[in-house]
Amino acid sequence: MIMECEVEKIIVNQINTQKCVDFSAEDSIIIPDVKPDVLSIISSSGNVYVYKKELSNGRIKIDGGIQIDIIYLADNEVNNIRALHSTLDFSKVFEIDNAKENDIFSLELGVKSVDTKILNGRKVSIEATIEAKITVYSNEEKDIVKAISNQSNMQMISDSININSLRGCGETVSIAKDTISIDDNLADILNTRINVKNRETKISYNKVLSKADIALQIMYITEDEQIKKVTAEIPVMGFIDIQGVTDNEICDTIYQIRNIDIKPNNVENHSIGIEVEFLIICNAYENREINVIQDLYSPEENIIMEQENINLMQNKRNIIDSCDVQEKINVSNVKDNKIYDINIIPQIVKYNILNNSISYELELNIFMLFESNITNRIEENSQKISFTHVVNIENVNKNSVVETNIEIDSKDYVCTSEGSIDLNVGMKFMINTYFKNPIDVVCGLRSESIDDSTRNNSLVIYYVKNGDTLWKIAKKFRSTMDEIAKVNGIENEDKLSVGDQLFIPRYVI
């Protein structure tokens, strides 16, 4: 017979797949007629965006592109510095085992490298390597039994635990738009870098306000052949509808570039127009207390429990930690301290979760554009700085799930007379951590009557064995803990010694 139970609904968040995959996009471009031939490539970089993504039948398909910036030395009498701009379109399919259409997935893309090859003076081949970090997780609604209705004789042990359950998720499109003024007559944009920083969320009235700053750096060349750069921070924000969300929730927010449009305005205006479209994705998690039945029985009937093992998310936290790296870099071939740009890309080599801390081993990949005192031309130099950083997080341990993103918050450099650079890099570590606790929950109960002929209301004598608890003994003989404690004068139910003699009232043979 199915028993009448009190049921609680929870959302179970389970990560099904986490993978990091590299893939490439390649093409060749023809030099526009208005630009001179290519003599040599100085540097190449790119910004990746995704305008369409979908999950179906165990596959994730994404469509997007990479806006490529190539700085080159012109094959003419004066060897001018010029730039090429192109878009590499891509369509990529990732096979994801056990992924279902109603699963949720997060996708983070980054350009690892852009390789170029001069085919002839008017044609260049490009191959870009993109790193894709994919996480697929299911959010299934589960009914768990927290109590039994109208069963006064039921014996039960349970525990109240705090879990993080998905309140809801949503997304919105937002555009960072601005015009940057410059003091020069711009000849061409050389390259562009886009980073998201200062992320913040505020919650009110079933909405999440997500806002951030878009840190933009544009390097350009003027009509009189001077190389300069301009920086700007453009605010971007969006409201995301999530029904029932409150300011007690924890929000995970992802900013994904959907489109990029950066180009010079009219020369007389001395300005650059900027328009970057973002998809802002938000998942909101509530912290709630639930009652989990650990075991139960009845002295009057047989109880059959239907149980399921599920992974509960607990102690979810979003941590922000700062780190400064100071390093001296050898650049002895720099002419007259002419460093045009330094680009820094952080990379986590590995990390180790300790008790109450996470130890990271990292590399800073440094790409520097400078004028060489050997060739008297602009060259690119790349170096790596290895370092470690420890983040102290209370209660984190080897059972914790950790996801980390790193932002370059600031960078300063000073050229010294000894032919080196004193580099100071400020970073923010954004860490999402939680426990994944596998636990057996009761999802249904049914009862069967006991044959009265087997019931005996006399006492039995029992000697405590190794591993016994008062609960186990009471359940074995269909008695109750209270009755056994009362008959035997037990004051502390947790203190039983092997060999103790107990009188067990009311048992079943």
N, C-alpha and C positions, 0 to 999 in steps of 0.2 A: 504494500500500500504506500502510495506517495504521501509524504508528510507535508504539512503546511508549514512553510518557512518564511522568515523575514529575509528578504534579498536586498543586496546593495549592488548598484551598477558602478563599475569602474572602467576606465580606459587603460588598457595595458599597452605600454610602449615597449616594443621589442625591436632591436636592431637586427635585421635579417642579413644585411650585406654591408661590408665596408671594403672598398678597394681603391687603389691609386693606380691609374693607367696613363701611360704616355701614348700619344698618337701624333701624327704629322699631317700637315697640309702643305701642298706644294703647287707651284705654278711658275710661269715665266712672264716677265713684263717687258714691253717695248718702251724705250725712252721716248717721251713726247718730242715732237719736232721743235718745240720752243726751247728745249734744253740741250746742252752739249753732250758729246759722247762721254762714256765712262772710261776713265783710266784705271782707277782702283777704288775698291770699297773701303771706307773708313770705319763705319759702324752700321749696325742694323738692329732694330728693335720693333716691338709690336704691342698692341692692346687688343685683347680678345673680348668678344661679346657673343651672346646667345640670344636669338630672337624667337626660337621655338624649341620646346622639349616635351616629350611625352613618354609614358611608361605603359607598355602593353605586352601581354604574352611573354613575360620573362625577358623583355628587352627594353632598354632605354635608348631613345633616339633623340639626338640634338642636332639642330641646324644653327649655324652661326658663321662668324668670320673673324679674321684678324686684320686690323689696320696696320700695315707695315710702313715704317719710316726707314729709309736708307740714306745715309750721308755718304757722298762719294766725291772723289777728286776728278774734276773735269779734264778731258783730253783736249786741251786747247793751249794757246800760247802762255796764258797766265795761270793755268791750273786752278781755276776757281773751285770753291766749295759749293756743291749743289746738293739737292735732295730729290729723292724719288718717293712717291707715295702710291701704295696699291692696297687692294683688299683681297685676301685669300679667303674664299668661301669654303666651308666644309660641311659635310653631313656625316655624322658618325653614329654607329650603333654599338651599344655595349650589351653583351649577354649577361643577364643577371638571374642566377638560379633562384627559383621559388618566388620570384617577384610577381605580385598580383596588381591588377589595374587600380584597386583602391588603396594600395600602399602609397606612402609618402616618401619622396626622395629629395635629398639636397645635393647640389652640384656646384663645385667650385673649380674654376678653370684659371690657369696661369700660363703665361708664355715662358718656357724654359730657355729656348734659344731660337735664334733666327739665323740660318746659314744662307749665304749667297754665293753665286758663282757667275763670273762674267762670261757669257757665251760669245759675245762680240761687243763692239763699242756701242751698239744700239739695243742690246738685249741682255737681260740678267735673269738667272733662275733663282728662285727663292724656295727654301724649305723651312717651315716653322715647326718646332716641337712644342706640343701643348701638354701640360699635366692636368689630368682630370681627377679630382677627389670626389668619390661617390659614396653616399650613405643612403641605404634603403631601409626603412623601418615601417612596421605595421602598427596601427593603432586600432586594436580590436576592443569592442565593448564586451565585458564579461559580467555575468550575474554570479555573485558569490553569496553563499548562505552565511549570515552573521548571527542568526538566532533561530530558535524553533518556537512556533506559536502553540500556546495551550498545552504544554508538556511539562507539568510540574515535577514529574519524576525523572526528567532527563538530567544526566550528569555530563558536564561539559567543562573543558578547559579551553580558554581562548586568550588571545593577546591583541592589544590595540597597537597598531603600528602606523607610522606616518609614511605616506607615499607621495610621489609626484605623478599626477595624472594629467593627460592632455586636456586642457580646457577647450582649445580650438585652434585653428590655423587659418591664415588668410594671406592675401597678397594684394599689392597695388602697384601701379606704374607712376613714377615721378620723374620729372625732368630738371636737371641742373642747367640753368641757362644764364649767360652773362656775356658782357662785352669787356674785353681787356684793352685798355688804352696803352699805346707805346709812343715813345718820343721820336721814333725813326721812320724812315721810309722803308717798309718791309719788302724784301725781295722774295723770300721764301721761308716757310716753316721747315725746320730741319727735323725735329722730333717732338713728341708729346708724351708726357707721363701722367697717369691718372691713378690716384689712390683715395680710398675712403678712410676717414679718420673721425675721431670724436663722436662715435655712435652713442645714441641715447634714445630711451623709450619712456613714454609717459602714458598712463592708462586712465581713461575716464569714459563713462557712458557707453559701454559696450564697444569701445574703440581703443586702438593702440596708435598713439602718435609716435612715429619713428622718424628721427632726424639725425643728420650727420653733416659733415663738411667734406666736400670733394677737393682734395689737394691737387692742384694742377700746375705742372711746369711745362712751359713751351720754350724751346730753343729755336732761334730764328737767325737769319742772315739779312743784313741791311743792303740797300742798293750800293753803298760804298764798301761792301765786302767786310763788314764787321760782324762778328758772331756774338750774339747776346741772348739772354734768357729772361723770361718774365714768369712770375709765380702768382697764383691766386688761390683763395679758398672760397668755394661757392657752396652755399647751403642747399641741401636737398631734404625734403620731408614728404611724408605721406601718411594718410589715415587708413588704418586697416580695420575692417569690421570683424570683430570676434564676439559672438553673442555670449553674455554672461561674464565677460572678463572683468576682473577687479584689480585694484592696485596692489593686491597681495601676490599676484601671479609673477612668475619668472618668464621672461620673453627671450627667445633665441631669434635673432634677426640676421638675414642675409641680404646683401646688396649685390645684385647681378646686373652687369652692363648689358643693355639690349641694343643700343645704337649710339654711334659717335659721329658728331658733325662739328669739326673744328676747321675754320678757314679764315683767311684774311678778309676784312671788309674793304670797302673802297679805300684806295691809297690816301686820299685826302683826309680820311677820318683817322688814320694812324691807329687802327684797332684790329682786334681779332675776335671773331664771333665764336662762341662756345655753346654747344648744346649736347648734353650727354643724358641719354634716357636710361633709367634704372627700373628693374623689377625688384621691389622690396617684399621679401617673404618673412612672415612672422609666425612662430609657433609659441603659444602661451601655455604654461604648465601651472596647475594649481597644486598647493600643498594641502593634503587632507588626511584625516585620521580614519582608518577603517578597522573593523573588528574581524580578526581571522581566527576561525575555529581550528584548534590544534588536534583535539580528539574529543569523542563523545560516546556515550553508551546509555542504555536504559536497563535498570534491574528488571523491568517488566516485559521487555520485548527485544527482539534482535533488530539492530539498526545497521543498515547498509549505507555506507557513505560513497557517493560518487565524487571523486577528487580529480583535479587537474593541476599539473605543475606549470606555473607561469612565472615569467620574469617581471618583478616589480621594480620600478625606478624609485630610488630613495636618495634623499639628501642631495638633491640637485642644486648646484651653485654655479654662478657666473663670476669668475675672478678676473680682475685686471691688475697686472703687476708691471712695474717699470724697470727698465734695465738700461744702463749707460755703458758704452764700450769706447774706450780711448786707446788709440793705437797710432804708432808712428810708421808711415809708409815710405819706402825708398822710391823716389822719383827723380833720380839724378839727371835724367835726360830732358827735363822740362825746361823750356826756354823762357827766361824772364818771368817766371811764375805764371805763365799763361795756361791756366787750367780752366777749360770752358764748362765742364760738367763732370759731376761724379754721381753715378747711379749705384744704389746699394740694394741688393736683394738678399734677404735673410733666408736661411734654410735650416730646418731641424734635421740633424744627422740621426740622432736617436735620443730617447729619453728613458729615464728609469724612475719608477714610482716607488718611493720609500714611505716609511711611516711619517705622516704629517709633512711631507715635502715631495717635490718633483725636481729631479736633476736633469737638465737639458744639456746636450752637446750640440753646438750650432756652428754654422759657417756664415760669414758675411761675404757674398760675392760682390766684388767692387769693380765697376767698369768706369774708367776715367778717360775723358777726352781732353787732350792737351796739345800744345804746339811743341814739337821736338826741336832741340838744339842741334840735332844731327842732320835731319832732313829738311828743317825749316818748314815742315808741313804738319797738319793736324794728324794725330795718330790716336789709337785707342789702346789702352793698357788694362789688363785684367789681373786682379789679385784676389786671394782668399785670406780671411782672418778667421781662425778657429778660436772658440771660447766656450766657457761653460757658464750656466746660470741656474741658480737654485731658487725655486718659488716655494715658500712655506705656506701650506694649506692645512688647517686643522682637520684631523680625522681622515685625510686622504690616505689610502693604502693600496696594496697590490690588487685588491678586489675592485678598485675604482676604475670607471671608464673615463678617459681623459681625451678631450679634443682641444687643440691649440691653434690659434692664428696669431701672427705677429705683424704689427704695423710699425713702419718707420715713422716715428713721431717728429724727429728733428735730425739734422745733420749739419755739422760745422767743420770747416777745415782751414788750416793756416799753413801757408808755405814757409819753410824755414830756410835760413841761409846755408844750411848743411846739405841741401838737396833732398829734403824729405817733406812730408806733410804730416802735421798733427791733426788726426781725424777724431772727431767726437760724434758718436751716433747714439741718439736716444730712441728706444723702442718700447712698445707696449705689448705685453703678452696678454691675450684675451683667452682665458681658459674656461672651458665648459666641463664640469666634472660631476659625476653621480655614481651611485652604487647600483649594480644590476643584481638584485636579490632573487634567486630562484626559490619559490616557495609553493607548497601544496595547499590549495584552497578547496573548500567544499562547494561544489556546484549543484548538488542535489542529494536528497535523503529519501529513503524509503524504509518501511518497517515490516517485520514479520513477527507473528505471535509466537510465544514460547509454549511448548507442551507442558501443561500444568502438572502432569504426572512426574516430571523430572524435578519439580521444585521441592525443596526441603528447607524449612525455616529454622532448623537447628543451627548450632554453632559448629565451626570447623577450626581446628588448630593448624596454624601455618607458621613455618619458620622462614624468616627473611633470608633471601638468597642474594648473591652479588648482582647488582644492577637493578634490584627492585626499588620501586617507589610506591608510596601509598596509593597513588592513582592507579598504577599497573595492578597492584594487588586487589583493589576494590573492583576494577573492571573485570579481572579474571574471575572473581567469585560473584559478580553481579551484586555487590554490596555498594556502600557509599563510603567516601572518605570520612565524612562526619560520624557515621555509625561506628566505623572501625576505631577512629580516634577516641570516641566517647567510651566504648567498651574497654579499651586498653589504656586509657588515661594518657594518651599521647598529646603533649602540649605543642610540640614543634613537629609539624608534618614533614619537614625536610630532613629530620634527623632520625634515620633508621640504621641500625647496625646489623650486619650479617649474623644470622643465628638467633636474632630476637624472636621470641615466641609471641604470636598474635592470635587472638580469638576473633574469627571472622563471622559476624552475624549474617544470616539470610543469604544463602548462596545457592547456586544451581549445580547439580552433579553433571 
